[in-house]
Amino acid sequence: MNTRLLNLDVLRGLAATLVVWQHSSEVFIRNPSIAQHGSALAEFISQLDFGRIGVLCFFLISGFVIPHSLLASNRTLKSFAIRRFFRLYPTYWLSLTAIIGLTWLLADRTFSASTILANTTMLQGLIGFESVQILYWTLTAELLFYCLCALMFSLRLLGNPRYLLLVCWGALSVFISMQLLGQSSTPISQLPATTTYLPFAIAVMFCGTLIRYCYETRRGYRYMLWGLVSTFSIPLLVMAMHLLGRSISETPLRFFSSHFIALAIFLVFVLLPLKPIRHLVALGTISYSTYLFHLVVVFFGSWVISQPWGQGFTSISLSTFLVAVTLLSFALAAAIYWLVERPCMQFGRFLSNRNGGLNRSGGMLRES
């Protein structure tokens, strides 16, 4: 495999780790004893917004990888859909089952049948239901991106940077419109922030696609620059408005810095000739399971320290908790990858090949 694509696997592992640290610090710092010797670290993680940085890296990676794999694989949309389904849904459903069971056992909280059913689709936020796990909204963004890629592929537009830029701009237009309408008494004002952020997430992914186009063809740089400038001018505008005394975000500095840090990290991993470390590449391989299941470890750890017999653990530093949760999350993710995720992906490949997965009409689409 291309060295720089292996570096993206390393980045996946790093992105998942950043998300783990964000959620772990937010939960464990609520304990007064841990807060006494961990507030500075928690504040640092919060102010830089490690979680958003990790999620944005995932979005850029998806944009960089998914459209190109669809174009270059010489496979049909049916094959793509089958493989994506078995790549995403079985592991996702297992995480959904795990978190529902854990919240019932440890927190005596239940979800309605309609909420659970809506969450099985990955589209719950779009149909008016809460996400069982807060991070599930990002999978909705990924699914919408896949659908747009499939549509553009069927129209033979996915390999054309002009149309990639137009879709990026279209997503930004929807995002800006939703933000403006959200300021007035409209139904959009009642939507959760994660739902109104979805169009921006899609624009970020198409930025990743434009970067990949330039990376492969060594042309079309103006389209990439227009996409990056227009998309990342949004967090720049948020920061500028804050400096002018007209804040349009509750956390303008976090919003601004997290987007540009994520973009910088992504470009470093794509552009610089870094030598990938094998063990870190492995962390990227299990990053999806790490992302989905780390909250199981976090919630269980939070329950442990809330019990009378677990009070002794509260003398441990927050940094130690972060290391422990990260290692346990990796161990759980590795088990799930080998027992569930990998076999399901292999089954998806088998089904797609059996159902005539090859695109008989030709290979990679070209710029029109």
N, C-alpha and C positions, 0 to 999 in steps of 0.2 A: 504494500500500500504506500501511496505517496507520503513522504515524511511530514509534510505540512498538514495532511489530513489526519495523520496519527497525532499531530500536535492538537488538532481539534478534539480528539478523544481525551487528551490531557486536559484541555480547557473544559470539557464536559464534567470531568471529575472535579476540577476546581470550582466550577459554577455550582455543582451540587453541594460541595463543601461550604461555600458561602451561604447558601440557603439554609443548610443545617445549622450553621453558627448563628444566623439571624434568629431563627425560630427558637433555638435552644436558649440563647441569651434572653430573649423576650420572656420566656416562661420561667426560667430559673431565677432571674433577677427579682421576681416577685416575692421570693422568700427573703424575709428581713435579714437573716443570718448571712445568706450568700451575698445579699446586696451590700453588706458592710465591707466586704473585701472583693467586690467585683463590679461596682457601679461604674468605675472609669472605663473598664473594658466594654461593658454593655453599652455605655454612652458612645464610645468610639464606633462600635459595630452599628449602632442605630443611626448615628449622624452620617456615616458613609453609606448607610443602607445596603449592607452586604447582600441582603435577599434580593433587592431589585437589581443590583449589579449582576448577580448570578442568573436571574431570570432573563435579563436583557442579553446576556451572553448566549443563553440557550436559544433565544429568538434569532439572533444573528447567525448562529450555527445552523439552525433549521433552514433559514433563507439561503445560506451558502450551500447546503448539502442537498436538500429535498428536490428542488426543481431540476438541478443538474442530474441527479440520479434518475429522475423520471425521463429526462431527455436522452441520457446516454445509455440507458439500460436496454433500449430496443424492445420494450415490453408494452403491453396494452394497459389501458386505464383499469380494466377489470383486474389485471394482475397487480397493479399498483394498489388498488383498493383492498384486495385480499391480503396482501402483505402488510399494509399499514394497519388493517383491522387486527390481525393476529400479533402485530408488534405492540399495539397500544392497549387494546381492550381487555384481554384476559388478566394481565398484570394489574391494570387499573381496577377491574372489578374485584380482584383479590384485596387490593388496598382499601377499597370502599367497604368490603365486608369486614376487614380487620378493624378499621376505625369505628365502624358502627358497633361492632361487638365490644371494643375496648371502652368506648364512651358509655355504653350500657353497663358494663361490668364495674368500671372504676368510678364513673361520675353519675351513674343512675340517670343518664339522659337518653332519650329515645327520639328518633326521627319519624315523621309520618311516612306512611307507605308511598304517598304521592311524591314526597321529597326524595325518598330512596330511589323510586322508579325514574324520576327526572334525572337524578345523578348518574344513573347507569348509561345515559346517552352522551355524557360529556357536554351537553348543551343546556344544563339546568339554568344558568344565568340568563340565557336568552329567552327562556319560557317562564320566567318569574319565580324560580325556586332558589333557595339558598344552596350553597355548596357545602357538602358534608365536611370536606377539608378546605381550608381557606385557599390552598394552592391549586385547587382544581380549575380555577378560572383560566389558568395559563394553558391548560389542555384544550379548553374551548377555543382559545386563540390559535393554537396549533391546528386544530381540526378545521377551522374556517380557512386558514392558510392553505391546507391541503386541498380543500374544495376549490379555492380560487386557482391553485396551480393546475388541478385537473381540468377545470373549465378552460383555462388558457392553453393547456396542452391540446385539448380537443379542437380548439380554434386555430391551432398552429401559431400561437403568439408567445408561448413561454420562452422561446429562444430569441425574442426580439426585445432589445433593451428599451426601445421607445415605449412599447406597451407595458413593460415592467415598470417604467417610471410613471406612466399614466395611472396604473393601478395603485402605485405608491401614493401618488398625489390624490387619487380618489379616496383612499383610506384616510389620509390626512384631512381632507375636506369633510368627511363624515365625522371624524374626531372633533374638529374645530366646531362644526355645527352642533354636535351633541353638547359640547362644553358651553356654548353660548345659550342654547335652549335650556340647559340645566340651571341657568341663572334665573329663569322665570318660572312661573307656576304652570309647568307642562308635565306630562307623564314622564318625560326624560329626567326631570329633576328628582324623581323618586327612585331612579335606578341606582344600584350600588356603583361605587367608583370603579370597581374592577370591570364592570360591564361597559361603562363609557370609555374605558381605557383600551378596549379590544381593538378598535380601528387603528390606534397608534401602534399597538403591538404588531399588527399586520404590516403597517408601513415599515417598521423596523426590520421585519423579516424580509421584505422586498429590498431593503437596503443591502442585506446580506446576499440576496440573489444578484443584485447589480455588481457587487464586489466580486462575486464568483465569475460573472460574465467577463469582467475585465481581467481577472486572474487567468482565465482560460484562453481568451482571444487576443489579449493585449490591445484591445481597442474599446471604444464606447465609454471612455473615461468621463466625458462630459455628462453622460446620463447618470453615472455613479455619483459624480460630484453634486449634480442637481438633487438627486435623491437624498444623499447624506445631508447636504446643506438645508434643504427644506424640512427634513424630518427632525434633525437635531437643532434646528432653530427654535423649535417649540420649547425645550427646556431652557434654552438661552433666553427666550422671551420671558419665560416665567421668572428667571433670575433678574432680568432687567427691570421688569415691572415691580419686583420686590424692592430693588435698589431705589426706584423712583417713588416708593411709598405706596404702591398700589398692588399689594400682594393678591395673586389669584390662586395661590396654593397655600395650604397650611404649613407645608415644609418645603419652601422654595429652594433652599440650599441643598437639601437632600435630593430633591427631584433633579436639580441641575447637575450636581456632581455625580450622582449614580449613573446617569445616562452617558456622560462623557468618559467616566472611568471605564464603564463596560465597553464602549466603542474602542477606547485605547487598548484595553487588554486584548480584545478580539483581533485588532489589527496587528498587535505584536505577535500573537500566535500564528496569524496567517502569513505575515510578510517577512518576519525575521527567520533566518535559517537555524532554528533551534533544533537540537537533537532530542527527540522524544525519549523519555525514560519509561522502560517497559512496564514497571509496576504502576506508574501513573496512568499509562494508557489503559491498564486493566480497570482502574477506577472509573474511567470514562465509559468502559463497556457496561458497568453496572450502575451508571449514573441515573438511568430512568427509575430503576427500583429504589435506589438511594433517595431520589427525589420524592417518590410516592410513599415510602415507608418510614422515613426518618421521624415523622411526627408520632408514629407508634412508639418509638423508643423515647422520644421527648415526653409524651404524655405518661408513659409508664414510669419514667424517672421522676416526673413531677408528683405522681401518686405515691411513689416510694418515700420521698422526703416529707410528704404530708402525714405519713403514718407515725405513731409514737415510736415504733421500733426503728424508723428510718431517720430520726432527728440527728443522729450522729453524722450523717452524710452532709449536713448543712455546714459543717465546719470546713468542708473542702472548697477550694477556690473555684470561681466561675470558669477560669481557664481549664482547670482539670475536668470539670463537668463537660466543657465543650469537646475536649479530646476524647473523653469516655463515650459521649453520645455519638461522636463522629465514627469512632472505631466500631461501636456496636451497630450503628446504621450500615456501615460498610459490610459487616459480617452478615447481618440480616439480608441486605440487598444481594450479596453474593449467593446466599442460599436460594433466594427467590429467583435470581437470574438462572441458576443451573436447574432448578426444579420446575419452574413455571415459564419464565420469560423466553429463555432459549428454546425449549421444546416447542413452544407455541409459534415462535418465529420460524422454526424448521418446518412445522406443519403448514404454516402459511405459504412457505416457498413450495412445498410439495403440492398443495392445492393449486397454487397459481400456475405451476408448470403443467399440472395435469389438465387444467382448464384452458390450455392454449395461451400461455402467458406471453409468447413472442409477438411483437408487432410486425406483421408481415409487410406493412406498407413502407418500412424504412427505419433508419436509425435516428441519430440525433437531429433534431430540428435546427434549422439555420435561421439566421437573421434574414427577414424578408426585405 
